[in-house]
């Protein structure tokens, strides 16, 4: 049972990091890109996962 608890906690951690990454992408990156005249269209999920990846490893290895 202890193993499943660790898996569940890691899963919840990943979901939270993805949610924070989506919020940062929509709230911070999109207005910043549009301020410089860059349309953030198309593969927005690539930016979203990139931000989430940086957040995850920034938190784990800080």
C-alpha positions as CSV (number, residue, x, y, z in Angstrom):
1,X,0.0,0.0,0.0
2,X,2.9,2.4,0.7
3,X,4.1,2.0,-2.9
4,X,0.7,3.0,-4.3
5,X,0.6,6.1,-2.0
6,X,3.9,7.2,-3.4
7,X,2.6,6.8,-7.0
8,X,-0.6,8.7,-6.1
9,X,1.4,11.6,-4.6
10,X,3.7,11.8,-7.6
11,X,0.6,11.7,-9.9
12,X,-1.0,14.6,-8.0
13,X,2.3,16.5,-8.0
14,X,2.5,16.2,-11.8
15,X,-1.1,17.3,-12.3
16,X,-0.5,20.3,-10.1
17,X,2.6,21.2,-12.0
18,X,0.8,20.9,-15.3
19,X,-2.0,23.1,-14.0
20,X,0.4,25.8,-12.8
21,X,2.2,25.5,-16.2
22,X,-1.0,26.1,-18.1
23,X,-1.8,29.1,-15.9
24,X,1.6,30.6,-16.5
25,X,1.4,30.0,-20.2
26,X,-2.1,31.6,-20.5
27,X,-1.6,34.4,-17.9
28,X,2.0,35.4,-18.4
29,X,3.5,34.1,-21.7
30,X,0.5,34.9,-24.0
31,X,0.3,38.6,-23.0
32,X,4.1,38.9,-23.1
33,X,4.3,37.4,-26.6
34,X,1.4,39.6,-27.9
35,X,3.0,42.7,-26.4
36,X,5.9,42.1,-28.9
37,X,3.5,41.3,-31.8
38,X,4.0,37.5,-31.7
39,X,0.8,35.5,-32.0
40,X,0.8,32.5,-29.7
41,X,-1.1,30.2,-32.0
42,X,-0.7,26.6,-33.1
43,X,1.2,24.4,-30.8
44,X,0.6,26.2,-27.6
45,X,0.7,22.9,-25.7
46,X,4.5,22.7,-26.6
47,X,5.0,25.9,-24.7
48,X,2.7,24.7,-21.9
49,X,4.6,21.4,-21.4
50,X,7.9,23.3,-21.7
51,X,6.9,25.7,-18.9
52,X,5.6,22.7,-16.8
53,X,8.9,20.8,-17.4
54,X,10.9,23.8,-16.2
55,X,8.7,24.3,-13.2
56,X,8.9,20.6,-12.2
57,X,12.7,20.3,-12.5
58,X,13.2,23.8,-11.0
59,X,11.3,22.7,-7.9
60,X,12.9,19.2,-7.7
61,X,16.5,20.4,-8.1
62,X,16.4,23.8,-6.4
